[in-house]
């Protein structure tokens, strides 16, 4: 029994370092975008996998994610010649098993003149992706946007290096 307990402990020791990077705080910017599959589903949890699983095959999910990002890159803040994705205005992108999409986004400033219109632009862009179900866009201001969220591509385009 002692040898079995030791093997279990060794397995636990090996597993912990593999999970540590997932709990580390992500770097600001594009790395904060999370594509979660199955995270919005309800139910009692019976028969559910321990980790969020997906009814969407991985290859299709990757294609969908790339198509969603491409769609987000078609939306621009009219005062800045960089798309909202590269500006770091998209905080969360969630895809459920029914291909319904939830987007949390922000603006460069709460008083942005297009605050009432931009979420609609994002919704329309995301809804135009083939295979997407319902789209919900939520405008949030916490955490507040700052220039550190911009991609290197955006900084280069805006000459901010």
C-alpha positions in Angstrom: 0.0 0.0 0.0 2.9 2.4 0.8 4.3 1.9 -2.7 0.9 2.6 -4.3 0.5 5.7 -2.2 4.0 6.8 -3.3 3.1 6.3 -7.0 -0.1 8.3 -6.5 1.9 11.1 -4.9 4.4 11.0 -7.8 1.6 11.3 -10.3 0.2 14.3 -8.4 3.7 15.9 -8.3 4.0 15.5 -12.1 0.5 16.8 -12.8 0.9 20.0 -10.8 3.6 21.7 -12.9 1.5 21.0 -16.1 -1.5 22.9 -14.6 0.5 25.9 -13.1 0.8 27.9 -16.4 -3.0 27.8 -16.8 -3.5 29.5 -13.5 -0.9 32.2 -14.2 -2.2 35.6 -15.0 -2.4 36.0 -18.8 -0.4 38.8 -20.5 -2.5 41.8 -21.5 -3.8 42.0 -25.0 -4.8 39.3 -27.4 -3.8 36.4 -25.1 -6.7 37.4 -22.9 -9.2 36.3 -25.5 -10.7 33.0 -24.4 -12.6 30.7 -26.6 -14.7 28.6 -24.3 -16.7 25.6 -25.6 -19.6 24.3 -23.7 -19.1 26.8 -20.9 -22.5 28.4 -21.2 -24.5 25.1 -21.2 -26.8 24.4 -18.3 -28.0 21.0 -17.0 -27.3 19.0 -13.9 -23.8 18.0 -14.9 -24.6 14.2 -15.0 -22.4 12.5 -17.6 -20.4 15.7 -18.1 -16.7 15.5 -18.8 -14.5 16.9 -16.0 -13.1 19.6 -18.4 -15.3 21.6 -20.7 -15.9 19.3 -23.7 -17.3 20.2 -27.0 -19.7 18.7 -29.5 -17.8 20.7 -32.1 -14.8 18.8 -33.6 -11.5 20.5 -32.8 -10.7 21.2 -36.5 -14.1 22.9 -37.0 -13.7 24.8 -33.7 -10.3 26.1 -34.9 -11.8 27.1 -38.2 -14.7 28.9 -36.5 -12.3 30.7 -34.1 -10.2 31.9 -37.1 -13.3 33.0 -39.0 -14.6 34.9 -35.9 -11.3 36.7 -35.5 -11.3 37.6 -39.2 -14.8 39.0 -38.8 -13.8 41.0 -35.8 -10.9 42.4 -37.8 -13.4 44.0 -40.2 -14.7 46.3 -37.5 -12.9 49.6 -37.0 -13.1 52.4 -34.5 -13.8 55.3 -36.9 -11.3 57.6 -35.1 -8.5 55.0 -35.2 -7.2 53.3 -38.3 -6.8 49.9 -36.6 -9.4 47.2 -36.2 -10.9 46.5 -32.8 -9.3 43.1 -32.5 -5.8 44.4 -32.9 -6.7 47.4 -30.6 -7.4 44.8 -27.9 -11.1 45.8 -27.5 -12.3 42.2 -27.5 -12.0 40.8 -24.0 -13.8 37.5 -24.3 -15.0 35.4 -27.2 -17.1 32.4 -26.1 -18.5 29.6 -28.4 -21.0 27.1 -27.0 -21.8 23.7 -28.3 -24.7 25.2 -30.4 -22.3 27.7 -32.0 -23.9 30.6 -30.1 -21.4 33.3 -29.6 -20.9 35.7 -26.7 -18.5 38.6 -27.0 -17.4 40.9 -24.2 -15.8 44.1 -25.6 -14.9 47.5 -24.5 -14.1 50.9 -26.0 -11.0 53.0 -26.0 -12.9 55.4 -23.7 -16.4 55.2 -22.1 -17.4 58.5 -23.8 -16.6 57.1 -27.3 -19.0 58.7 -29.8 -19.9 55.3 -31.3 -20.5 53.6 -28.0 -24.2 52.9 -29.0 -23.3 51.7 -32.4 -20.1 49.6 -32.2 -21.6 46.6 -30.3 -24.1 46.3 -33.2 -21.3 46.4 -35.7 -19.5 43.6 -33.8 -22.8 41.6 -33.6 -23.3 41.9 -37.4 -19.7 41.0 -38.2 -19.8 37.9 -36.0 -23.3 36.9 -37.2 -22.0 36.9 -40.8 -19.6 34.0 -40.1 -21.1 30.8 -41.6 -22.3 28.3 -39.0 -22.8 30.8 -36.2 -25.9 30.6 -34.1 -27.1 33.5 -31.9 -24.7 36.3 -31.2 -24.7 38.4 -28.0 -22.3 41.3 -27.5 -21.8 42.9 -24.1 -20.1 46.2 -23.6 -17.9 46.2 -20.5 -15.5 48.7 -19.0 -13.8 46.6 -16.3 -11.0 46.3 -16.7 -10.6 49.6 -18.5 -8.9 49.5 -21.8 -5.3 50.9 -22.1 -2.7 50.9 -24.8 -0.9 47.9 -23.4 -3.8 45.8 -24.8 -2.9 46.7 -28.4 -1.1 44.1 -30.5 2.4 44.8 -31.9 0.7 45.2 -35.3 -1.6 47.9 -34.0 1.3 49.7 -32.3 3.4 49.6 -35.4 0.5 50.9 -37.6 -0.1 53.8 -35.1 3.7 54.4 -34.7 3.5 53.8 -31.0 6.8 51.9 -30.5 
